[in-house]
Amino acid sequence: MPIDATQPYDDNNIFARILRGELPSKTVYDDEFALAFHDINPQAPLHILVIPKGAYVSWDDFSARASDAEIAGFVRAVGQVARDAGLVAPGYRLLANTGLDSHQEVPHLHVHIFAGQKLGPMLAI
Ligand code: 5GP
């Protein structure tokens, strides 16, 4: 079910539980501001999710409420994860679904990194 990006933060969402170590993840990056791990249901040969450590529902919530340090740390982490995976030369796609029309399903901000093949048109509707 897609989530409403204006809803309050739910402490028991699946990514909050991964951040607390209550659920496993195939982690590829971890620092003060961000955690990155493989998507459980990959939509490309490489599909990584990068999430902020703070409790933010969506891109909207994060961009409105996060501190400058959190925003800088998170954005740099997304770039670092892609760089570490060797994706700069072949290229990659970032996606942050936000709310109902985007079909965001997990109510904790996550940026998808897709890579590993030609990714085709930007949107398939
Ligand atoms: P959204 O549709 O919210 O942008 O994307 C949610 C993503 O989270 C989906 O690609 C889905 O496969 C992934 N996902 C959902 N539950 C889990 C989980 O427990 N572990 C991992 N690693 N990914 C998950």
Residues whose N, C-alpha, C, O or C-beta is under 5 A from the ligand:
A	BS01	5GP	I14 H38 D39 I40 N41 N97 H103 Q104 E105 V106
